[in-house]
Amino acid sequence: MTQTPSCSTPLASAYKKGVSGILLAAGLSTRMGEPKQLLPFGESTIVETVVDNMLAAKFDEVIVVVGHRAAEIEKQLGTRPIKTVFNRDYRDGMLTSAQTGIRACQENDAFALMLVDQPFITSARINQVIEAYQQTKKGIVVPSYNYKRGHPVIFDEKYASDILALDAESDGVRTLLKKYSDDIHYVAVDTDDVLRDIDDREDYERALKEKEK
């Protein structure tokens, strides 16, 4: 898997606000006890559902960061038009996956971070956040439900170097949300789908029941 220039490289265009979608799918799924990426969900799996939602959205590219059980996840994703990159440090936490994904970005104006355990975030919801980024002058765009921050979170490429400079002792990308709070545009949404994730077996069983409705 070949990595390409970072999002932090100079922009080729000053008028097109392109966005790279980065899916963090490298985790160990410790609380689930098995790779939640590969768990059945509807007619496919959790990771396939999230990737297909991303591909149906207005991302200029979709990057999937893998780590634990990487070969199985890549096989499951098949020939989808995505870029997969391996995070050798995936055992060190989610920040390392975000950094790996950022390094693999094309020269887009921004990048969006998404989590693999949030299959209820639709392409329409993703597009709502992308469009908000393209219309605002703010450098960070976050969907919000009942004043709680959700995903995807879009960062202007100017913040790539800040995230790449973070270490394990930091609070991850939340560090930027605190430091640059005046540069955040919040998108109020009418669903908690932007908040919901699947951490354990109880979450998964509940999600399956809702999926079947």
C-alpha positions as CSV (number, residue, x, y, z in Angstrom):
1,M,0.0,0.0,0.0
2,T,1.5,3.2,-1.2
3,Q,1.0,6.4,0.7
4,T,0.6,9.7,-1.2
5,P,1.4,13.3,-0.2
6,S,-0.1,14.7,2.9
7,C,-3.1,16.9,3.2
8,S,-0.7,19.5,4.6
9,T,0.9,20.1,1.2
10,P,0.1,23.3,-0.8
11,L,-3.3,23.5,-2.4
12,A,-3.5,23.2,-6.1
13,S,-6.6,25.3,-6.2
14,A,-7.9,28.3,-4.2
15,Y,-11.5,27.9,-5.2
16,K,-12.3,24.2,-4.8
17,K,-12.9,23.0,-1.3
18,G,-12.3,19.4,-1.7
19,V,-12.6,17.0,1.2
20,S,-10.8,13.7,1.9
21,G,-12.8,11.2,4.0
22,I,-10.7,9.2,6.4
23,L,-12.2,6.2,8.1
24,L,-10.5,5.0,11.3
25,A,-10.9,1.2,11.1
26,A,-7.7,-0.1,12.7
27,G,-8.8,-0.7,16.3
28,L,-8.7,-3.8,18.4
29,S,-12.4,-3.8,19.4
30,T,-11.4,-4.8,22.9
31,R,-14.8,-4.2,24.5
32,M,-16.6,-6.1,21.7
33,G,-14.3,-9.1,22.0
34,E,-14.0,-9.6,18.3
35,P,-13.4,-7.2,15.3
36,K,-16.6,-5.1,15.1
37,Q,-15.5,-4.0,11.7
38,L,-16.3,-7.4,10.3
39,L,-19.6,-8.1,12.2
40,P,-22.7,-8.6,10.0
41,F,-24.8,-5.5,9.6
42,G,-27.8,-5.7,7.3
43,E,-26.8,-7.3,4.1
44,S,-23.0,-6.7,4.6
45,T,-20.8,-5.8,7.5
46,I,-20.3,-2.8,9.7
47,V,-17.1,-1.6,7.8
48,E,-18.7,-2.1,4.4
49,T,-21.8,-0.1,5.5
50,V,-19.7,2.8,6.7
51,V,-17.4,2.8,3.6
52,D,-20.4,2.6,1.2
53,N,-22.0,5.6,3.0
54,M,-18.7,7.5,2.5
55,L,-18.4,6.5,-1.1
56,A,-22.0,7.7,-1.7
57,A,-21.1,11.1,-0.2
58,K,-19.3,14.1,-1.7
59,F,-15.8,13.1,-0.6
60,D,-13.1,13.6,-3.2
61,E,-11.5,10.4,-1.9
62,V,-12.1,7.8,0.7
63,I,-9.2,6.5,2.8
64,V,-9.6,3.5,5.1
65,V,-7.0,3.2,7.9
66,V,-6.5,-0.5,8.9
67,G,-4.5,-2.3,11.5
68,H,-5.9,-5.1,13.5
69,R,-7.1,-7.9,11.2
70,A,-6.1,-5.7,8.3
71,A,-6.0,-8.4,5.6
72,E,-9.5,-9.6,6.5
73,I,-10.9,-6.1,6.4
74,E,-9.3,-5.3,3.1
75,K,-10.6,-8.6,1.6
76,Q,-14.1,-7.7,2.8
77,L,-13.9,-4.3,1.1
78,G,-13.0,-5.9,-2.1
79,T,-12.6,-3.7,-5.2
80,R,-14.3,-0.6,-3.8
81,P,-12.7,2.6,-5.1
82,I,-10.9,3.4,-1.8
83,K,-7.3,3.8,-0.6
84,T,-6.3,1.5,2.3
85,V,-3.3,2.4,4.5
86,F,-1.9,0.3,7.3
87,N,-1.2,1.9,10.6
88,R,1.7,0.0,12.1
89,D,1.1,1.7,15.5
90,Y,-2.6,0.8,15.7
91,R,-2.2,-0.7,19.2
92,D,-1.2,2.8,20.4
93,G,-4.7,4.2,19.9
94,M,-6.9,6.2,17.5
95,L,-4.7,9.2,17.2
96,T,-2.1,7.2,15.4
97,S,-4.8,6.1,12.9
98,A,-5.8,9.7,12.3
99,Q,-2.2,10.7,11.7
100,T,-1.7,7.7,9.3
101,G,-4.8,8.8,7.3
102,I,-3.8,12.4,7.1
103,R,-0.4,11.4,5.7
104,A,-2.1,9.5,3.0
105,C,-4.4,12.3,1.8
106,Q,-4.3,13.8,-1.6
107,E,-3.9,17.6,-1.9
108,N,-7.5,18.5,-0.8
109,D,-8.6,21.5,1.1
110,A,-9.7,19.5,4.1
111,F,-10.1,16.0,5.6
112,A,-12.9,14.5,7.6
113,L,-12.4,11.9,10.3
114,M,-15.0,9.2,10.7
115,L,-15.2,6.2,13.0
116,V,-15.8,2.6,11.8
117,D,-18.4,1.9,14.5
118,Q,-20.9,4.5,13.4
119,P,-22.9,2.8,10.6
120,F,-26.0,4.9,11.0
121,I,-24.3,8.0,9.7
122,T,-25.8,8.3,6.2
123,S,-24.3,9.8,3.1
124,A,-26.9,12.6,3.3
125,R,-25.7,13.4,6.8
126,I,-22.1,13.4,5.7
127,N,-23.0,15.7,2.8
128,Q,-24.7,18.1,5.2
129,V,-21.4,18.5,7.1
130,I,-19.3,18.7,3.9
131,E,-21.6,21.4,2.4
132,A,-21.4,23.4,5.7
133,Y,-17.6,23.3,5.5
134,Q,-17.7,24.5,1.9
135,Q,-19.9,27.4,2.8
136,T,-18.4,28.6,6.1
137,K,-15.2,30.5,6.6
138,K,-14.4,28.5,9.7
139,G,-11.6,25.9,9.6
140,I,-13.3,23.2,11.6
141,V,-16.9,21.9,11.1
142,V,-18.6,19.6,13.6
143,P,-22.1,18.1,13.6
144,S,-24.0,18.7,16.8
145,Y,-27.0,17.0,18.4
146,N,-28.4,18.5,21.6
147,Y,-25.1,20.4,22.0
148,K,-23.1,17.2,21.8
149,R,-20.3,16.9,19.2
150,G,-20.5,14.1,16.7
151,H,-18.9,12.8,13.5
152,P,-17.7,13.4,10.8
153,V,-15.5,16.2,12.0
154,I,-13.9,18.2,9.1
155,F,-10.6,20.0,9.6
156,D,-9.2,22.5,7.1
157,E,-5.8,21.2,5.8
158,K,-4.1,24.0,7.8
159,Y,-4.7,21.9,10.9
160,A,-2.9,18.7,9.5
161,S,0.4,19.7,11.0
162,D,-1.2,20.3,14.4
163,I,-2.6,16.8,14.5
164,L,0.6,15.2,13.2
165,A,2.5,16.9,16.0
166,L,0.2,15.5,18.7
167,D,1.6,12.7,20.9
168,A,0.1,9.9,23.0
169,E,0.1,12.1,26.1
170,S,-2.3,14.6,24.4
171,D,-6.1,14.4,24.3
172,G,-6.0,13.5,20.6
173,V,-7.8,15.7,18.1
174,R,-10.0,17.0,20.9
175,T,-6.9,19.1,21.8
176,L,-7.6,21.1,18.6
177,L,-11.3,21.5,19.4
178,K,-10.3,23.1,22.7
179,K,-7.4,25.2,21.3
180,Y,-9.2,26.5,18.2
181,S,-12.8,26.7,19.6
182,D,-13.3,30.1,17.9
183,D,-12.7,28.5,14.5
184,I,-15.4,25.9,14.8
185,H,-18.7,25.9,12.9
186,Y,-21.3,23.7,14.5
187,V,-23.9,22.0,12.3
188,A,-27.1,21.4,14.3
189,V,-28.6,18.1,13.2
190,D,-32.0,16.5,14.1
191,T,-30.7,13.0,14.9
192,D,-28.4,11.3,17.3
193,D,-26.9,9.2,14.5
194,V,-23.9,11.4,14.5
195,L,-23.2,10.4,18.2
196,R,-24.1,6.7,18.2
197,D,-21.3,4.2,18.1
198,I,-21.1,0.4,18.6
199,D,-18.7,-0.3,21.4
200,D,-19.9,-3.6,22.9
201,R,-22.3,-6.5,22.4
202,E,-25.3,-4.7,23.8
203,D,-24.7,-1.8,21.5
204,Y,-24.5,-4.2,18.6
205,E,-27.6,-6.1,19.4
206,R,-29.5,-2.9,19.8
207,A,-28.2,-1.6,16.4
208,L,-29.2,-4.8,14.7
209,K,-32.8,-4.5,16.0
210,E,-33.0,-1.0,14.7
211,K,-31.5,-2.0,11.3
212,E,-34.2,-4.6,10.9
213,K,-37.0,-2.1,11.4
